[in-house]
């Protein structure tokens, strides 16, 4: 998989740079980053399990064609990158 985003830790915050103009900072006690492609069959269970455990979740989709992105988007709202 290839992603155009970059992830780094800056001053105790996780920083996701989607491109030169878009950047998202996360401050969480626990954060799960999922790199996915065509995971429609599993994504709901995985997201629910992680969130139920108190984790913040970021999903990086690599061009899914099976509805994975839409399912995650509905489940996470703004958490989907």
C-alpha positions, -999 to 999 in steps of 0.1 A, spaced: 0 0 0 11 35 -6 -2 66 11 5 102 5 0 111 41 28 114 67 25 106 104 48 120 130 48 127 168 52 164 175 52 177 211 33 148 224 6 149 197 3 127 167 3 148 136 -12 135 103 -2 155 72 -25 147 43 -7 171 20 11 204 24 -21 223 33 -40 198 54 -28 186 88 -47 170 116 -33 168 152 -45 142 177 -40 142 214 -52 109 228 -43 85 255 -46 56 230 -49 59 192 -53 32 166 -44 39 130 -58 14 105 -44 12 70 -72 -6 50 -82 -16 15 -113 -35 7 -121 -46 43 -159 -42 41 -165 -76 58 -145 -67 89 -144 -30 93 -175 -26 115 -165 -52 140 -129 -38 142 -140 -2 146 -167 -10 172 -142 -31 192 -115 -4 192 -139 24 201 -155 2 229 -120 -1 244 -117 37 245 -93 42 216 -95 70 191 -94 56 156 -80 69 124 -87 50 92 -64 55 62 -81 40 31 -60 31 1 -87 32 -25 -112 6 -14 -137 -4 -41 -160 -25 -18 -177 2 3 -151 1 32 -147 39 31 -184 45 32 -189 22 62 -160 37 81 -172 72 73 -207 65 87 -192 49 118 -165 74 126 -177 106 110 -148 130 110 -123 103 121 -119 89 86 -89 102 67 
